[in-house]
Amino acid sequence: MTRRVSAFLVALAAFMIFEWINLGFNLADGHKTSFYVVHGVLIAVNILLALTLAAVGVRGWMRGRADH
């Protein structure tokens, strides 16, 4: 994996974490409990996915070769 791809994965992970946490804080009150449960599960799954992407990106950066 090139360092360019690794950097992209880390940047994508950072963006995903920012966006999903931001969504969590911006959920309006007044919905049914199921709404919050579904969105909580979506937020948790996407943050775990972002952390996985970040780990792959960092590992690729450490092992990667420089772009030519």
Residue frames as a rotation matrix with the C-alpha (Angstrom) as fourth column:
MET 1
0.590 0.807 0.000 0.00
0.807 -0.590 0.000 0.00
0.000 0.000 -1.000 0.00
THR 2
-0.229 -0.669 0.707 1.37
0.603 -0.668 -0.436 3.40
0.764 0.327 0.556 -0.91
ARG 3
-0.761 -0.109 -0.640 1.66
0.606 -0.470 -0.641 6.22
-0.231 -0.876 0.424 1.57
ARG 4
-0.866 0.499 0.011 -0.86
-0.439 -0.771 0.461 8.21
0.239 0.395 0.887 -0.47
VAL 5
-0.102 0.840 -0.533 -3.49
-0.028 0.533 0.846 5.51
0.994 0.101 -0.031 0.00
SER 6
-0.305 -0.090 -0.948 -2.60
0.875 0.367 -0.317 5.23
0.377 -0.926 -0.033 3.68
ALA 7
-0.969 -0.067 -0.239 -2.97
0.158 -0.909 -0.386 8.97
-0.192 -0.411 0.891 4.19
PHE 8
-0.569 0.821 -0.055 -6.32
-0.496 -0.289 0.818 8.88
0.656 0.493 0.572 2.42
LEU 9
-0.038 0.553 -0.832 -7.57
0.442 0.756 0.483 6.12
0.896 -0.350 -0.273 4.74
VAL 10
-0.564 -0.224 -0.795 -6.50
0.825 -0.195 -0.530 8.03
-0.036 -0.955 0.295 7.84
ALA 11
-0.972 0.225 -0.066 -8.09
-0.230 -0.971 0.071 11.25
-0.048 0.084 0.995 6.56
LEU 12
-0.339 0.889 -0.309 -11.30
-0.277 0.220 0.935 9.39
0.899 0.402 0.171 5.68
ALA 13
-0.160 0.231 -0.960 -11.39
0.788 0.615 0.016 7.85
0.594 -0.754 -0.281 9.15
ALA 14
-0.846 -0.192 -0.496 -10.95
0.473 -0.701 -0.534 11.25
-0.245 -0.687 0.684 10.81
PHE 15
-0.806 0.591 -0.024 -13.74
-0.503 -0.662 0.556 12.71
0.313 0.460 0.831 8.68
MET 16
-0.172 0.768 -0.616 -16.07
0.108 0.637 0.764 9.81
0.979 0.065 -0.193 9.49
ILE 17
-0.388 -0.014 -0.922 -15.46
0.898 0.221 -0.381 10.10
0.208 -0.975 -0.073 13.22
PHE 18
-0.966 0.012 -0.258 -16.05
0.056 -0.966 -0.253 13.86
-0.252 -0.259 0.933 13.15
GLU 19
-0.651 0.747 -0.139 -19.24
-0.510 -0.293 0.809 13.56
0.563 0.597 0.572 11.10
TRP 20
-0.100 0.659 -0.745 -20.84
0.318 0.731 0.604 10.75
0.943 -0.177 -0.283 13.10
ILE 21
-0.534 -0.096 -0.840 -20.06
0.844 -0.118 -0.523 12.30
-0.049 -0.988 0.144 16.48
ASN 22
-0.971 0.200 -0.134 -21.41
-0.211 -0.974 0.078 15.59
-0.115 0.104 0.988 15.18
LEU 23
-0.403 0.863 -0.305 -24.59
-0.261 0.211 0.942 13.82
0.877 0.459 0.140 14.07
GLY 24
-0.251 0.268 -0.930 -24.94
0.768 0.640 -0.022 12.26
0.589 -0.720 -0.366 17.50
PHE 25
-0.745 -0.082 -0.662 -24.83
0.550 -0.638 -0.540 15.64
-0.378 -0.766 0.520 19.19
ASN 26
-0.892 0.361 -0.271 -27.24
-0.441 -0.824 0.355 17.19
-0.095 0.436 0.895 16.69
LEU 27
-0.641 0.729 -0.241 -30.07
0.510 0.638 0.577 14.67
0.574 0.247 -0.781 17.00
ALA 28
-0.535 0.521 0.665 -33.15
-0.569 -0.804 0.173 16.63
0.625 -0.286 0.726 18.00
ASP 29
-0.912 0.307 0.273 -35.31
-0.104 0.469 -0.877 15.68
-0.397 -0.828 -0.396 20.95
GLY 30
-0.186 0.966 -0.178 -38.86
-0.781 -0.255 -0.569 14.47
-0.596 0.033 0.803 20.50
HIS 31
-0.194 0.096 -0.976 -38.38
-0.785 0.582 0.213 11.27
0.589 0.808 -0.037 18.54
LYS 32
0.877 0.479 -0.024 -39.38
-0.400 0.759 0.514 7.78
0.265 -0.441 0.858 19.55
THR 33
0.442 -0.719 0.536 -36.86
-0.531 0.272 0.802 5.67
-0.723 -0.640 -0.262 21.44
SER 34
0.564 -0.198 0.802 -36.40
0.548 0.816 -0.184 3.39
-0.618 0.543 0.568 18.43
PHE 35
0.922 -0.235 0.309 -35.13
0.102 -0.621 -0.777 6.38
0.374 0.747 -0.549 16.42
TYR 36
0.524 -0.747 0.408 -32.35
-0.850 -0.485 0.204 6.96
0.046 -0.454 -0.890 18.95
VAL 37
0.411 -0.355 0.840 -31.53
-0.186 0.869 0.459 3.25
-0.892 -0.345 0.291 19.22
VAL 38
0.766 -0.080 0.638 -31.17
0.608 0.415 -0.677 2.89
-0.210 0.906 0.366 15.44
HIS 39
0.795 -0.481 0.369 -29.07
-0.151 -0.746 -0.648 6.02
0.587 0.460 -0.666 15.11
GLY 40
0.521 -0.620 0.587 -26.96
-0.778 -0.063 0.625 5.04
-0.350 -0.782 -0.515 18.11
VAL 41
0.500 -0.302 0.812 -26.21
0.273 0.944 0.183 1.69
-0.822 0.130 0.555 16.48
LEU 42
0.832 -0.174 0.527 -25.37
0.504 -0.158 -0.849 3.42
0.231 0.972 -0.044 13.19
ILE 43
0.719 -0.584 0.378 -23.03
-0.608 -0.791 -0.067 5.83
0.338 -0.182 -0.923 14.96
ALA 44
0.448 -0.553 0.703 -21.30
-0.544 0.455 0.705 3.04
-0.709 -0.698 -0.097 16.89
VAL 45
0.603 -0.188 0.776 -20.83
0.542 0.810 -0.224 0.84
-0.586 0.556 0.590 13.82
ASN 46
0.828 -0.271 0.491 -19.49
0.332 -0.468 -0.819 3.69
0.451 0.841 -0.298 11.70
ILE 47
0.627 -0.657 0.419 -17.07
-0.777 -0.562 0.282 4.83
0.050 -0.502 -0.863 14.39
LEU 48
0.402 -0.475 0.783 -15.77
-0.145 0.811 0.566 1.26
-0.904 -0.341 0.257 14.70
LEU 49
0.718 -0.113 0.687 -15.40
0.678 0.334 -0.654 1.15
-0.155 0.936 0.316 10.91
ALA 50
0.838 -0.412 0.358 -13.52
-0.223 -0.857 -0.465 4.45
0.498 0.310 -0.810 10.98
LEU 51
0.500 -0.678 0.539 -11.19
-0.736 -0.005 0.677 3.19
-0.456 -0.735 -0.501 13.70
THR 52
0.486 -0.282 0.827 -10.51
0.370 0.924 0.098 0.09
-0.792 0.258 0.553 11.62
LEU 53
0.822 -0.166 0.545 -9.75
0.488 -0.287 -0.824 2.22
0.293 0.943 -0.155 8.55
ALA 54
0.743 -0.568 0.355 -7.43
-0.631 -0.771 0.088 4.37
0.224 -0.289 -0.931 10.65
ALA 55
0.439 -0.588 0.679 -5.59
-0.363 0.576 0.733 1.31
-0.822 -0.568 0.039 11.95
VAL 56
0.564 -0.202 0.801 -5.16
0.706 0.621 -0.341 -0.05
-0.428 0.757 0.493 8.42
GLY 57
0.872 -0.199 0.446 -4.01
0.157 -0.750 -0.642 3.36
0.463 0.630 -0.623 7.21
VAL 58
0.632 -0.668 0.393 -1.46
-0.759 -0.432 0.487 3.79
-0.156 -0.606 -0.780 9.99
ARG 59
0.384 -0.485 0.786 -0.16
0.052 0.861 0.505 0.26
-0.922 -0.153 0.356 9.52
GLY 60
0.681 -0.092 0.726 0.11
0.728 0.184 -0.660 0.89
-0.073 0.979 0.193 5.77
TRP 61
0.885 -0.370 0.282 1.91
-0.302 -0.918 -0.256 4.18
0.353 0.142 -0.925 6.39
MET 62
0.484 -0.725 0.490 4.47
-0.649 0.078 0.757 2.48
-0.587 -0.684 -0.433 8.63
ARG 63
0.079 -0.424 0.902 5.09
0.298 0.874 0.384 -0.34
-0.951 0.238 0.196 6.15
GLY 64
0.851 0.466 0.242 4.41
0.346 -0.150 -0.926 1.60
-0.395 0.872 -0.289 2.96
ARG 65
-0.237 -0.894 0.381 6.77
0.926 -0.090 0.366 2.74
-0.293 0.439 0.849 0.34
ALA 66
-0.317 0.056 -0.947 7.15
-0.019 -0.998 -0.053 6.31
-0.948 0.001 0.317 -0.83
ASP 67
0.736 0.621 0.269 5.31
0.315 0.037 -0.948 7.33
-0.599 0.783 -0.168 -3.99
HIS 68
-0.484 -0.875 0.017 7.40
0.371 -0.187 0.910 7.72
-0.793 0.446 0.415 -7.10
